[in-house]
Amino acid sequence: MRIPRICVFEALSNGAEILLPTQAGEHLARVLRLERGHPIILFNGNGRDYRAEISQLAKRAVSARVLDDGQAVDRESPLRLILAQGVARGEKMDFVLQKATELGVVHIVPLITGRTEVKLDAERTARRLAHWNAVIAGACEQSGRSTLPTLEEPVRLAQWASTLDASSGLRLALDPAGEMVPGSLPAFATATLVVGPEGGLSEQDLNVLDQADFRGLRLGPRILRTETAGLAAITALQVINGDF
């Protein structure tokens, strides 16, 4: 029997009645056609899965009752990987966030770079962040992760680079002319990976990164799209020092 996993952004405890997010509730009721009493799993990003069951079903309101105090779940990679992704247009950014979450990234920074085409004012930024967090939560539901990657607000590349400290680990920037390839990297437990948007990183971007001690990483002789390049690099890093 299939047991759906649902992310809820509130405290969970044995006996608690939880109103499920609208989209998740509609999926359970209208798509899966589940009935009252059907088991589900709830999580809120604290690293635990909570057994629950559907307690109320209505057109626009589905609730669940938590049945235990949660079980610790560890599906995290031993590699602490930070993705700094140049903001891409529309569904490309959604795709990157979804797949990076599935691949085990722990922190995501949307970057405004020299070639970023997306314009974000305060209102649009708030909407995008809410949407991106929902994409990340959905990827955790599907992949079995119970710890959600953290997501920063969009930030300009130079401003972000100036704030980095030793916790950023090995600093890598995807660059078709980079001097490093995945097989030549030293051993590492943490890595920060910068990926440009459509059009890649500009010369000014690369200069900023060079001053911040980033090393250029190339992925072979072909030029990859932004939604391909970062995911290919994450996979390579996981193979080298992660859990693949």
PAPASE-407491 format. One record per residue (C-alpha): residue in three letters; x, y, z. Coordinates in steps of 0.05 Angstrom, whole numbers, always signed. Layout:
<recs>
<rec vexpa="Ala" xx="X" yy="Y" zz="Z"/>
...
</recs>
This chain:
<recs>
<rec vexpa="Met" xx="+0" yy="+0" zz="+0"/>
<rec vexpa="Arg" xx="+27" yy="+68" zz="-20"/>
<rec vexpa="Ile" xx="+38" yy="+115" zz="+39"/>
<rec vexpa="Pro" xx="+44" yy="+188" zz="+16"/>
<rec vexpa="Arg" xx="+94" yy="+235" zz="+49"/>
<rec vexpa="Ile" xx="+72" yy="+306" zz="+61"/>
<rec vexpa="Cys" xx="+112" yy="+366" zz="+85"/>
<rec vexpa="Val" xx="+77" yy="+412" zz="+135"/>
<rec vexpa="Phe" xx="+110" yy="+475" zz="+163"/>
<rec vexpa="Glu" xx="+87" yy="+469" zz="+235"/>
<rec vexpa="Ala" xx="+103" yy="+431" zz="+299"/>
<rec vexpa="Leu" xx="+84" yy="+357" zz="+300"/>
<rec vexpa="Ser" xx="+69" yy="+315" zz="+361"/>
<rec vexpa="Asn" xx="+31" yy="+252" zz="+379"/>
<rec vexpa="Gly" xx="-44" yy="+264" zz="+376"/>
<rec vexpa="Ala" xx="-40" yy="+332" zz="+341"/>
<rec vexpa="Glu" xx="-92" yy="+348" zz="+288"/>
<rec vexpa="Ile" xx="-59" yy="+379" zz="+227"/>
<rec vexpa="Leu" xx="-93" yy="+416" zz="+170"/>
<rec vexpa="Leu" xx="-55" yy="+395" zz="+108"/>
<rec vexpa="Pro" xx="-32" yy="+445" zz="+56"/>
<rec vexpa="Thr" xx="-87" yy="+456" zz="+4"/>
<rec vexpa="Gln" xx="-50" yy="+427" zz="-55"/>
<rec vexpa="Ala" xx="-29" yy="+365" zz="-16"/>
<rec vexpa="Gly" xx="-100" yy="+355" zz="+11"/>
<rec vexpa="Glu" xx="-130" yy="+361" zz="-58"/>
<rec vexpa="His" xx="-80" yy="+311" zz="-85"/>
<rec vexpa="Leu" xx="-98" yy="+260" zz="-31"/>
<rec vexpa="Ala" xx="-173" yy="+270" zz="-39"/>
<rec vexpa="Arg" xx="-182" yy="+282" zz="-113"/>
<rec vexpa="Val" xx="-123" yy="+249" zz="-147"/>
<rec vexpa="Leu" xx="-107" yy="+190" zz="-102"/>
<rec vexpa="Arg" xx="-179" yy="+185" zz="-77"/>
<rec vexpa="Leu" xx="-157" yy="+164" zz="-8"/>
<rec vexpa="Glu" xx="-207" yy="+155" zz="+48"/>
<rec vexpa="Arg" xx="-210" yy="+173" zz="+122"/>
<rec vexpa="Gly" xx="-162" yy="+130" zz="+162"/>
<rec vexpa="His" xx="-112" yy="+121" zz="+105"/>
<rec vexpa="Pro" xx="-40" yy="+123" zz="+132"/>
<rec vexpa="Ile" xx="+6" yy="+179" zz="+111"/>
<rec vexpa="Ile" xx="+74" yy="+205" zz="+133"/>
<rec vexpa="Leu" xx="+84" yy="+277" zz="+156"/>
<rec vexpa="Phe" xx="+149" yy="+315" zz="+164"/>
<rec vexpa="Asn" xx="+168" yy="+387" zz="+177"/>
<rec vexpa="Gly" xx="+242" yy="+389" zz="+162"/>
<rec vexpa="Asn" xx="+268" yy="+371" zz="+231"/>
<rec vexpa="Gly" xx="+296" yy="+304" zz="+208"/>
<rec vexpa="Arg" xx="+239" yy="+261" zz="+233"/>
<rec vexpa="Asp" xx="+181" yy="+225" zz="+198"/>
<rec vexpa="Tyr" xx="+114" yy="+222" zz="+235"/>
<rec vexpa="Arg" xx="+63" yy="+168" zz="+225"/>
<rec vexpa="Ala" xx="-6" yy="+198" zz="+214"/>
<rec vexpa="Glu" xx="-74" yy="+181" zz="+185"/>
<rec vexpa="Ile" xx="-126" yy="+222" zz="+147"/>
<rec vexpa="Ser" xx="-178" yy="+244" zz="+198"/>
<rec vexpa="Gln" xx="-222" yy="+292" zz="+158"/>
<rec vexpa="Leu" xx="-237" yy="+298" zz="+84"/>
<rec vexpa="Ala" xx="-272" yy="+357" zz="+52"/>
<rec vexpa="Lys" xx="-269" yy="+392" zz="-15"/>
<rec vexpa="Arg" xx="-218" yy="+443" zz="+6"/>
<rec vexpa="Ala" xx="-197" yy="+419" zz="+75"/>
<rec vexpa="Val" xx="-162" yy="+354" zz="+91"/>
<rec vexpa="Ser" xx="-135" yy="+340" zz="+161"/>
<rec vexpa="Ala" xx="-91" yy="+287" zz="+190"/>
<rec vexpa="Arg" xx="-80" yy="+260" zz="+261"/>
<rec vexpa="Val" xx="-8" yy="+248" zz="+282"/>
<rec vexpa="Leu" xx="+1" yy="+178" zz="+312"/>
<rec vexpa="Asp" xx="+70" yy="+181" zz="+344"/>
<rec vexpa="Asp" xx="+127" yy="+227" zz="+364"/>
<rec vexpa="Gly" xx="+166" yy="+214" zz="+301"/>
<rec vexpa="Gln" xx="+224" yy="+171" zz="+280"/>
<rec vexpa="Ala" xx="+292" yy="+199" zz="+263"/>
<rec vexpa="Val" xx="+307" yy="+192" zz="+188"/>
<rec vexpa="Asp" xx="+377" yy="+200" zz="+160"/>
<rec vexpa="Arg" xx="+378" yy="+202" zz="+84"/>
<rec vexpa="Glu" xx="+428" yy="+259" zz="+81"/>
<rec vexpa="Ser" xx="+492" yy="+256" zz="+43"/>
<rec vexpa="Pro" xx="+559" yy="+257" zz="+80"/>
<rec vexpa="Leu" xx="+578" yy="+312" zz="+31"/>
<rec vexpa="Arg" xx="+554" yy="+381" zz="+53"/>
<rec vexpa="Leu" xx="+540" yy="+413" zz="-14"/>
<rec vexpa="Ile" xx="+519" yy="+486" zz="-23"/>
<rec vexpa="Leu" xx="+491" yy="+507" zz="-91"/>
<rec vexpa="Ala" xx="+495" yy="+580" zz="-111"/>
<rec vexpa="Gln" xx="+453" yy="+582" zz="-174"/>
<rec vexpa="Gly" xx="+447" yy="+641" zz="-221"/>
<rec vexpa="Val" xx="+372" yy="+655" zz="-223"/>
<rec vexpa="Ala" xx="+344" yy="+624" zz="-287"/>
<rec vexpa="Arg" xx="+278" yy="+637" zz="-321"/>
<rec vexpa="Gly" xx="+213" yy="+603" zz="-301"/>
<rec vexpa="Glu" xx="+211" yy="+528" zz="-300"/>
<rec vexpa="Lys" xx="+286" yy="+521" zz="-308"/>
<rec vexpa="Met" xx="+297" yy="+547" zz="-238"/>
<rec vexpa="Asp" xx="+243" yy="+502" zz="-211"/>
<rec vexpa="Phe" xx="+276" yy="+443" zz="-245"/>
<rec vexpa="Val" xx="+344" yy="+459" zz="-216"/>
<rec vexpa="Leu" xx="+317" yy="+468" zz="-145"/>
<rec vexpa="Gln" xx="+277" yy="+403" zz="-149"/>
<rec vexpa="Lys" xx="+333" yy="+360" zz="-175"/>
<rec vexpa="Ala" xx="+387" yy="+391" zz="-131"/>
<rec vexpa="Thr" xx="+343" yy="+375" zz="-71"/>
<rec vexpa="Glu" xx="+335" yy="+303" zz="-95"/>
<rec vexpa="Leu" xx="+411" yy="+299" zz="-104"/>
<rec vexpa="Gly" xx="+424" yy="+319" zz="-32"/>
<rec vexpa="Val" xx="+443" yy="+393" zz="-33"/>
<rec vexpa="Val" xx="+437" yy="+424" zz="+37"/>
<rec vexpa="His" xx="+435" yy="+498" zz="+22"/>
<rec vexpa="Ile" xx="+414" yy="+538" zz="-40"/>
<rec vexpa="Val" xx="+432" yy="+611" zz="-57"/>
<rec vexpa="Pro" xx="+396" yy="+644" zz="-116"/>
<rec vexpa="Leu" xx="+448" yy="+690" zz="-147"/>
<rec vexpa="Ile" xx="+439" yy="+754" zz="-186"/>
<rec vexpa="Thr" xx="+497" yy="+754" zz="-235"/>
<rec vexpa="Gly" xx="+520" yy="+797" zz="-293"/>
<rec vexpa="Arg" xx="+478" yy="+757" zz="-342"/>
<rec vexpa="Thr" xx="+416" yy="+745" zz="-299"/>
<rec vexpa="Glu" xx="+355" yy="+762" zz="-341"/>
<rec vexpa="Val" xx="+302" yy="+754" zz="-287"/>
<rec vexpa="Lys" xx="+282" yy="+819" zz="-254"/>
<rec vexpa="Leu" xx="+260" yy="+812" zz="-182"/>
<rec vexpa="Asp" xx="+228" yy="+868" zz="-141"/>
<rec vexpa="Ala" xx="+208" yy="+858" zz="-69"/>
<rec vexpa="Glu" xx="+138" yy="+832" zz="-86"/>
<rec vexpa="Arg" xx="+162" yy="+784" zz="-139"/>
<rec vexpa="Thr" xx="+219" yy="+760" zz="-94"/>
<rec vexpa="Ala" xx="+170" yy="+742" zz="-39"/>
<rec vexpa="Arg" xx="+126" yy="+704" zz="-88"/>
<rec vexpa="Arg" xx="+186" yy="+668" zz="-119"/>
<rec vexpa="Leu" xx="+213" yy="+648" zz="-50"/>
<rec vexpa="Ala" xx="+146" yy="+619" zz="-30"/>
<rec vexpa="His" xx="+141" yy="+581" zz="-95"/>
<rec vexpa="Trp" xx="+213" yy="+556" zz="-92"/>
<rec vexpa="Asn" xx="+204" yy="+532" zz="-20"/>
<rec vexpa="Ala" xx="+143" yy="+493" zz="-43"/>
<rec vexpa="Val" xx="+184" yy="+462" zz="-99"/>
<rec vexpa="Ile" xx="+238" yy="+442" zz="-49"/>
<rec vexpa="Ala" xx="+186" yy="+412" zz="-1"/>
<rec vexpa="Gly" xx="+156" yy="+372" zz="-57"/>
<rec vexpa="Ala" xx="+224" yy="+345" zz="-77"/>
<rec vexpa="Cys" xx="+235" yy="+323" zz="-5"/>
<rec vexpa="Glu" xx="+167" yy="+289" zz="-4"/>
<rec vexpa="Gln" xx="+186" yy="+249" zz="-66"/>
<rec vexpa="Ser" xx="+258" yy="+233" zz="-49"/>
<rec vexpa="Gly" xx="+247" yy="+212" zz="+24"/>
<rec vexpa="Arg" xx="+288" yy="+269" zz="+55"/>
<rec vexpa="Ser" xx="+263" yy="+293" zz="+122"/>
<rec vexpa="Thr" xx="+312" yy="+351" zz="+127"/>
<rec vexpa="Leu" xx="+296" yy="+408" zz="+79"/>
<rec vexpa="Pro" xx="+352" yy="+446" zz="+45"/>
<rec vexpa="Thr" xx="+354" yy="+518" zz="+67"/>
<rec vexpa="Leu" xx="+340" yy="+573" zz="+16"/>
<rec vexpa="Glu" xx="+368" yy="+643" zz="+18"/>
<rec vexpa="Glu" xx="+337" yy="+705" zz="-12"/>
<rec vexpa="Pro" xx="+365" yy="+724" zz="-80"/>
<rec vexpa="Val" xx="+430" yy="+762" zz="-72"/>
<rec vexpa="Arg" xx="+481" yy="+795" zz="-118"/>
<rec vexpa="Leu" xx="+542" yy="+753" zz="-131"/>
<rec vexpa="Ala" xx="+594" yy="+802" zz="-105"/>
<rec vexpa="Gln" xx="+555" yy="+815" zz="-42"/>
<rec vexpa="Trp" xx="+547" yy="+741" zz="-28"/>
<rec vexpa="Ala" xx="+620" yy="+725" zz="-43"/>
<rec vexpa="Ser" xx="+644" yy="+778" zz="+6"/>
<rec vexpa="Thr" xx="+607" yy="+743" zz="+63"/>
<rec vexpa="Leu" xx="+637" yy="+673" zz="+55"/>
<rec vexpa="Asp" xx="+680" yy="+642" zz="+109"/>
<rec vexpa="Ala" xx="+714" yy="+576" zz="+122"/>
<rec vexpa="Ser" xx="+647" yy="+540" zz="+127"/>
<rec vexpa="Ser" xx="+639" yy="+545" zz="+51"/>
<rec vexpa="Gly" xx="+691" yy="+490" zz="+43"/>
<rec vexpa="Leu" xx="+720" yy="+477" zz="-26"/>
<rec vexpa="Arg" xx="+698" yy="+534" zz="-72"/>
<rec vexpa="Leu" xx="+682" yy="+516" zz="-144"/>
<rec vexpa="Ala" xx="+653" yy="+555" zz="-201"/>
<rec vexpa="Leu" xx="+630" yy="+521" zz="-265"/>
<rec vexpa="Asp" xx="+671" yy="+548" zz="-323"/>
<rec vexpa="Pro" xx="+682" yy="+514" zz="-390"/>
<rec vexpa="Ala" xx="+754" yy="+541" zz="-387"/>
<rec vexpa="Gly" xx="+765" yy="+520" zz="-314"/>
<rec vexpa="Glu" xx="+831" yy="+489" zz="-294"/>
<rec vexpa="Met" xx="+799" yy="+435" zz="-251"/>
<rec vexpa="Val" xx="+760" yy="+372" zz="-271"/>
<rec vexpa="Pro" xx="+721" yy="+329" zz="-221"/>
<rec vexpa="Gly" xx="+774" yy="+275" zz="-220"/>
<rec vexpa="Ser" xx="+829" yy="+324" zz="-201"/>
<rec vexpa="Leu" xx="+794" yy="+353" zz="-139"/>
<rec vexpa="Pro" xx="+826" yy="+344" zz="-71"/>
<rec vexpa="Ala" xx="+788" yy="+308" zz="-15"/>
<rec vexpa="Phe" xx="+733" yy="+351" zz="+15"/>
<rec vexpa="Ala" xx="+674" yy="+345" zz="+62"/>
<rec vexpa="Thr" xx="+640" yy="+411" zz="+43"/>
<rec vexpa="Ala" xx="+637" yy="+446" zz="-24"/>
<rec vexpa="Thr" xx="+604" yy="+509" zz="-51"/>
<rec vexpa="Leu" xx="+586" yy="+506" zz="-124"/>
<rec vexpa="Val" xx="+570" yy="+568" zz="-166"/>
<rec vexpa="Val" xx="+530" yy="+559" zz="-230"/>
<rec vexpa="Gly" xx="+515" yy="+616" zz="-278"/>
<rec vexpa="Pro" xx="+447" yy="+630" zz="-307"/>
<rec vexpa="Glu" xx="+430" yy="+627" zz="-381"/>
<rec vexpa="Gly" xx="+491" yy="+654" zz="-416"/>
<rec vexpa="Gly" xx="+537" yy="+631" zz="-361"/>
<rec vexpa="Leu" xx="+582" yy="+672" zz="-316"/>
<rec vexpa="Ser" xx="+610" yy="+737" zz="-344"/>
<rec vexpa="Glu" xx="+683" yy="+756" zz="-342"/>
<rec vexpa="Gln" xx="+667" yy="+804" zz="-285"/>
<rec vexpa="Asp" xx="+632" yy="+748" zz="-247"/>
<rec vexpa="Leu" xx="+692" yy="+703" zz="-256"/>
<rec vexpa="Asn" xx="+738" yy="+758" zz="-232"/>
<rec vexpa="Val" xx="+696" yy="+766" zz="-169"/>
<rec vexpa="Leu" xx="+698" yy="+692" zz="-157"/>
<rec vexpa="Asp" xx="+772" yy="+688" zz="-170"/>
<rec vexpa="Gln" xx="+784" yy="+741" zz="-116"/>
<rec vexpa="Ala" xx="+741" yy="+700" zz="-69"/>
<rec vexpa="Asp" xx="+785" yy="+638" zz="-80"/>
<rec vexpa="Phe" xx="+738" yy="+600" zz="-125"/>
<rec vexpa="Arg" xx="+770" yy="+550" zz="-172"/>
<rec vexpa="Gly" xx="+742" yy="+539" zz="-242"/>
<rec vexpa="Leu" xx="+711" yy="+471" zz="-254"/>
<rec vexpa="Arg" xx="+698" yy="+444" zz="-324"/>
<rec vexpa="Leu" xx="+655" yy="+385" zz="-343"/>
<rec vexpa="Gly" xx="+685" yy="+363" zz="-408"/>
<rec vexpa="Pro" xx="+687" yy="+393" zz="-478"/>
<rec vexpa="Arg" xx="+612" yy="+407" zz="-487"/>
<rec vexpa="Ile" xx="+575" yy="+470" zz="-464"/>
<rec vexpa="Leu" xx="+518" yy="+451" zz="-418"/>
<rec vexpa="Arg" xx="+455" yy="+491" zz="-404"/>
<rec vexpa="Thr" xx="+447" yy="+521" zz="-335"/>
<rec vexpa="Glu" xx="+393" yy="+470" zz="-316"/>
<rec vexpa="Thr" xx="+440" yy="+414" zz="-337"/>
<rec vexpa="Ala" xx="+509" yy="+439" zz="-315"/>
<rec vexpa="Gly" xx="+497" yy="+446" zz="-240"/>
<rec vexpa="Leu" xx="+461" yy="+379" zz="-234"/>
<rec vexpa="Ala" xx="+516" yy="+344" zz="-272"/>
<rec vexpa="Ala" xx="+568" yy="+375" zz="-226"/>
<rec vexpa="Ile" xx="+529" yy="+358" zz="-163"/>
<rec vexpa="Thr" xx="+525" yy="+286" zz="-187"/>
<rec vexpa="Ala" xx="+600" yy="+284" zz="-200"/>
<rec vexpa="Leu" xx="+615" yy="+312" zz="-131"/>
<rec vexpa="Gln" xx="+569" yy="+261" zz="-99"/>
<rec vexpa="Val" xx="+604" yy="+205" zz="-135"/>
<rec vexpa="Ile" xx="+672" yy="+231" zz="-112"/>
<rec vexpa="Asn" xx="+659" yy="+246" zz="-38"/>
<rec vexpa="Gly" xx="+584" yy="+235" zz="-26"/>
<rec vexpa="Asp" xx="+538" yy="+176" zz="-23"/>
<rec vexpa="Phe" xx="+532" yy="+154" zz="-96"/>
</recs>
